Amino acid sequence: MGTIFRITLHAPDEKRAEAAAKAAFARVIELELAMTDYDPESELLRLCRPPHGQPVQVSRDLFTALQHARVLAELTEGAIDPTVGPYVQLWRRARRQRELPAPEKLAEAAAAVGWRKFQLDTKKQTVTLLAPNMRLDLGGVAKGYAADAALAVLRSHDIRRALVAASGDLAIGDPPPGKTGWAIGLTSFVSDKPDRQAVLRNCGVSTSGDTEQFLLLDGTRYSHIVNPLTGRALTNRISANIIAPTATASDILATAVCVLGAEKSLEMVKTLDGVHFRAVTLRDGKPAEVASAGFPSPAKSEK
């Protein structure tokens, strides 16, 4: 999935720890084969090959991940969209070639993007793509989903004191022995050093932004995050921290906050149980912060 997964756990003995970790990593590899868009033979990209309008039966994992994405696509009115793949491919090439996508290419891609252009059949577990040349992308879903799945495997081995990290997405289990939770440092684009610390357990945490992946061209910084509604890479500096009940939810929502912006995201988060967020943006050239009630403050970091 274009990142590194790490597992931290507490177990009664080394043998049990190794067996549980091995099974959890195997589960991540299984999901990699289903959901990555870096492998042309992944289940996700094979789904995009049949003629449009043809229902395709998919695995339970891929179907569930697309369900999560569909729900958030509707909630955010398209700010999250798993059909954004054609745009993402153009902007990945842009970062490699250091040149902006041609307007005609973006217009061509637009015909294949739109969250209403695919259908899910829950009874038959099928996915139907409704437009030609569609390419699905679960970049804002797969890592969090895989982290949650790996944590579930550890729990099935009776190891509950664990944390699974997939780059900026964390699936957090029971706290370490003698602790009330895992100490998590939260960062923004202002500095790579944490400016907040939250003590968390049994939840998901995600950080999103353009700190590591971007294109700087003619004085403009183009993020790796693409707005599905415009086909354009984000150019406004923004980073998001999300605390949610699961890493699947925090992963999707962190991307959504970056696309929606701070103020719209604040209204959205108010409708979601167990979700807290912070967005840091630039206002008049200076960092400005918007945070929901319940998000850890510098003076109060326990949750």
C-alpha positions in Angstrom: 0.0 0.0 0.0 3.0 2.2 -0.5 3.9 2.4 3.2 5.4 0.4 6.1 3.4 -1.4 8.8 4.7 -1.7 12.3 3.3 -3.7 15.2 4.0 -3.0 18.9 2.6 -5.5 21.4 2.8 -6.9 24.9 2.6 -10.7 25.2 3.2 -13.3 28.0 6.1 -14.8 26.0 8.2 -14.4 22.9 6.7 -17.5 21.1 3.2 -16.2 21.4 4.3 -12.7 20.3 6.0 -14.0 17.2 3.1 -16.2 16.2 0.6 -13.4 16.6 2.7 -10.8 14.8 3.3 -13.2 11.9 -0.4 -13.8 11.5 -1.2 -10.1 11.7 1.4 -9.3 9.0 0.0 -12.1 6.8 -3.4 -10.5 7.1 -2.0 -7.1 6.0 -0.4 -8.9 2.9 -3.8 -10.5 2.1 -5.4 -7.0 2.2 -2.5 -5.6 0.1 -3.4 -8.1 -2.6 -7.0 -7.0 -2.5 -6.8 -3.2 -2.2 -3.6 -1.7 -3.5 -3.6 0.3 -6.7 0.2 -0.1 -7.1 -0.2 -3.7 -8.3 -2.1 -4.2 -11.6 -3.1 -7.7 -10.5 -4.7 -6.6 -7.2 -8.3 -7.4 -6.8 -9.1 -3.7 -6.8 -7.7 -3.1 -10.3 -8.9 -6.4 -11.7 -12.4 -5.1 -10.7 -11.9 -2.2 -13.1 -11.2 -4.3 -16.2 -14.6 -5.8 -17.2 -16.9 -3.7 -19.4 -18.7 -1.0 -17.5 -22.2 -1.9 -16.4 -21.2 -5.5 -15.6 -21.6 -6.6 -11.9 -18.5 -8.2 -10.5 -18.5 -10.3 -7.3 -15.7 -9.3 -5.0 -14.2 -10.4 -1.7 -15.8 -9.5 1.6 -12.9 -7.2 2.5 -13.0 -5.2 -0.7 -16.8 -4.9 -0.6 -16.7 -3.7 3.0 -13.9 -1.2 2.3 -15.9 0.2 -0.6 -19.0 0.4 1.6 -17.1 2.5 4.1 -15.9 4.8 1.2 -19.4 5.1 -0.2 -20.9 6.1 3.1 -18.2 8.9 3.6 -18.6 9.9 -0.1 -22.3 10.6 0.6 -21.6 12.3 3.9 -19.0 14.6 2.4 -20.9 15.1 -0.9 -18.0 13.7 -2.8 -15.0 15.1 -1.0 -14.1 11.4 -0.4 -14.5 9.4 -3.6 -13.1 5.9 -4.3 -13.5 6.5 -8.0 -10.8 9.3 -7.9 -8.2 6.9 -9.4 -8.0 8.6 -12.9 -7.1 11.9 -11.2 -4.6 10.3 -8.8 -2.8 8.7 -11.7 -2.4 12.0 -13.5 -1.1 13.8 -10.4 1.3 10.9 -9.6 2.8 11.4 -13.0 2.9 15.1 -12.4 5.1 14.6 -9.4 7.4 12.3 -11.3 7.6 14.5 -14.4 7.5 17.8 -12.5 4.8 19.2 -14.8 1.1 19.8 -14.3 -1.5 17.5 -15.9 -2.8 18.8 -19.2 -6.3 20.3 -19.0 -7.6 17.9 -21.7 -6.3 14.9 -19.6 -8.1 16.2 -16.5 -11.3 16.7 -18.5 -11.0 13.2 -19.9 -10.5 11.8 -16.4 -13.5 13.7 -15.1 -15.8 11.5 -17.2 -14.7 8.4 -15.2 -14.9 10.0 -11.7 -17.9 10.3 -9.4 -19.1 8.4 -6.4 -22.5 7.9 -7.9 -20.9 6.0 -10.8 -20.6 2.7 -9.0 -23.2 0.5 -7.4 -22.9 -2.0 -4.5 -25.2 -5.0 -4.2 -25.1 -6.2 -0.6 -27.0 -9.4 -1.2 -24.8 -10.6 -4.1 -21.7 -8.8 -2.9 -21.1 -7.3 -6.3 -19.7 -4.0 -7.5 -20.9 -2.4 -10.8 -18.9 0.4 -12.4 -21.2 2.5 -14.5 -18.8 4.5 -16.7 -16.0 3.5 -19.0 -12.3 3.8 -18.0 -13.0 3.9 -14.3 -10.2 3.3 -11.8 -10.9 2.8 -8.1 -8.5 4.1 -5.5 -8.7 3.2 -1.8 -5.8 5.4 -0.7 -7.8 7.0 2.0 -9.3 3.7 3.3 -7.1 0.7 2.8 -4.3 1.5 5.3 -6.7 2.2 8.2 -8.8 -0.9 7.3 -5.7 -3.1 7.2 -4.4 -1.7 10.6 -7.8 -2.5 12.1 -7.7 -6.0 10.6 -4.2 -6.6 11.9 -5.2 -5.5 15.4 -8.2 -7.9 15.2 -5.8 -10.8 14.4 -3.7 -10.0 17.4 -6.8 -10.0 19.6 -7.8 -13.4 18.2 -4.4 -14.6 19.5 -5.5 -13.2 22.9 -3.1 -10.3 22.6 -5.0 -7.1 23.3 -2.2 -4.7 24.4 -1.1 -3.7 21.0 -0.7 -0.9 18.5 -0.6 -1.3 14.7 0.9 1.7 12.7 0.5 2.1 9.0 2.4 5.3 8.4 0.1 8.1 9.6 -2.7 5.6 10.5 -2.8 3.9 13.9 -5.1 1.1 15.2 -4.8 1.2 19.0 -5.8 -1.6 21.4 -5.7 -2.0 25.2 -3.0 0.1 26.9 0.5 -1.3 27.9 0.8 -2.8 31.3 0.6 -0.2 34.1 -0.6 2.5 31.7 -3.9 4.2 31.0 -3.3 4.3 27.3 -0.7 4.6 24.5 1.1 8.0 24.4 0.6 9.3 20.9 2.4 12.3 19.5 0.3 14.4 17.1 2.0 16.6 14.5 1.0 19.2 11.9 2.8 20.6 8.8 4.2 23.4 11.1 6.8 21.0 12.5 7.7 17.3 12.3 7.9 17.2 16.1 4.7 16.4 18.0 3.0 19.5 19.4 0.3 17.6 21.2 0.3 14.3 23.1 -2.8 12.2 23.6 -3.0 9.1 25.8 -5.4 6.8 23.9 -6.8 3.3 23.9 -9.1 1.2 21.7 -9.5 3.7 18.9 -8.0 4.8 15.6 -5.8 7.9 15.0 -4.8 9.3 11.6 -2.8 12.3 10.4 -3.0 13.5 6.8 -1.4 16.4 4.9 1.2 17.2 2.3 4.3 17.2 4.6 6.0 14.3 2.8 4.3 14.0 -0.7 3.9 17.1 -2.8 5.0 18.8 -6.0 6.6 22.3 -5.8 6.3 24.0 -9.1 6.6 27.7 -9.9 6.2 28.7 -6.3 3.0 26.6 -5.8 2.9 23.5 -3.6 0.6 20.8 -5.0 -0.4 18.1 -2.4 -0.6 14.4 -3.2 -4.2 14.7 -2.0 -6.6 15.3 -4.9 -10.0 17.0 -4.6 -12.4 14.6 -6.4 -14.8 17.4 -7.1 -12.3 19.5 -9.1 -9.6 17.0 -10.2 -7.0 19.4 -8.8 -4.3 18.6 -6.2 -4.8 20.7 -3.1 -2.7 23.8 -3.0 -3.8 25.2 0.4 -1.6 24.1 3.2 -3.6 21.9 5.6 -2.9 19.0 7.9 -5.5 17.0 9.8 -5.4 14.9 13.0 -8.4 12.6 13.6 -9.3 10.4 16.6 -12.1 8.0 15.8 -13.5 4.7 17.1 -11.5 2.8 14.4 -8.5 3.4 12.2 -10.7 2.8 9.1 -12.9 5.8 10.1 -9.9 8.0 11.1 -8.1 7.2 7.8 -11.1 8.3 5.7 -11.9 11.3 7.8 -8.4 12.6 7.8 -8.4 12.8 4.0 -11.9 14.3 4.1 -10.9 17.1 6.4 -8.0 18.1 4.1 -10.4 18.3 1.1 -13.4 19.9 2.9 -11.3 22.4 4.9 -11.4 23.2 8.6 -14.7 25.0 9.0 -16.9 22.5 7.0 -15.1 19.6 8.8 -15.9 21.1 12.2 -19.6 20.9 11.3 -19.3 17.4 9.9 -17.5 16.1 13.0 -20.3 17.4 15.2 -22.6 14.8 13.6 -20.2 11.8 14.3 -20.1 10.0 17.6 -16.6 9.4 19.1 -14.8 11.5 16.5 -12.4 14.4 17.4 -10.3 16.4 15.0 -7.8 19.2 14.5 -7.0 21.0 11.3 -4.1 23.4 10.9 -4.1 25.7 8.0 -2.4 28.9 6.8 -4.2 32.1 7.4 -2.5 35.3 6.2 0.7 33.3 6.0 0.5 32.1 9.6 -0.6 28.8 11.0 -4.2 28.8 12.3 -5.9 25.9 14.1 -9.5 24.7 14.3 -10.3 21.8 16.6 -13.4 20.1 17.8 -14.5 19.8 21.3 -12.7 16.9 23.0 -9.6 17.1 20.9 -6.5 17.0 23.2 -5.2 20.4 24.1 -1.6 21.2 25.1 -2.7 21.4 28.7 -4.9 18.4 28.7 -3.8 15.3 26.8 -5.6 12.4 28.5 -8.7 10.9 26.9 
